[in-house]
Every structure is written in C-alpha cells, then in structure tokens.
Amino acid sequence: MKVNSDTVIWLFVAGLVISVMTGAYLQRKPEVKRFGVVGAVVYNDDKPSALIDNTIIYEGNTIHGVEILKIHTDKVEFTKDQKVWTQSVKQKPNSAWPKIRKP
C-alpha cells in the first residue's frame, strides 16, 4: 500500500492538534461562579420585587441562605451572618454569596 506524503503530514498535524486540545481541556481549572446575581428590579411602593438567579424574590425572602432586607429602585440590600451589603443590577455578587463550582 502506497501512502501519499501529504496524507501523512495531514494525519500528523491532525493528531498534534487533537493532543494539544485534549491536554488544554484536561488542565483547565473548574469555573467558579457565585450565586447572587441581581438580574432586575421591579419597584412599586406596595410590593417591590427583584430577580435573583432567575428567581423572583421579595423583601424578607431568603435565597441561598441570604436574606433580602430592602429592595430599592435600582439596587437590593442583603444580609447574611450579620453582614449587610447592597448590589445593583448585574453587579458582581458579594463574597458572602455561596460559590458554584462547575467542571
């Protein structure tokens, strides 16, 4: 069986690319994200609400162990373990929120 030199080069390059991509995939670190992204605030005087991690919440609710103290027109006030903080919509979650580890 006669093998074309272009075929050998192509197979070598393909194997090299696959091995590099596989090695990079295996060495990657797990992605760490946090719960607690404020997606939106719907404010009214009677019952303001906010969207946290795709869940509608109200003042006094608890999500992921974090209590919602107050919902303002543009931010939400939280508490956990006697620590109080505020977050605006789409702001990076505070370190008090639990972490999510994704492979």
C-alpha positions, 0 to 999 in steps of 0.5 A: 500500500502506497501512502501519499506524503501529504496524507501523512503530514495531514494525519500528523498535524491532525493528531498534534492538534487533537493532543494539544486540545485534549491536554488544554481541556484536561488542565483547565481549572473548574469555573467558579461562579457565585450565586447572587446575581441581581438580574432586575428590579421591579419597584412599586411602593406596595410590593417591590420585587427583584430577580435573583438567579432567575428567581423572583424574590421579595423583601424578607425572602431568603435565597441561598441562605441570604436574606433580602432586607430592602429592595430599592429602585435600582439596587437590593440590600442583603444580609447574611451572618450579620453582614449587610451589603447592597448590589445593583443590577448585574453587579458582581455578587458579594463574597458572602454569596455561596460559590458554584463550582462547575467542571 
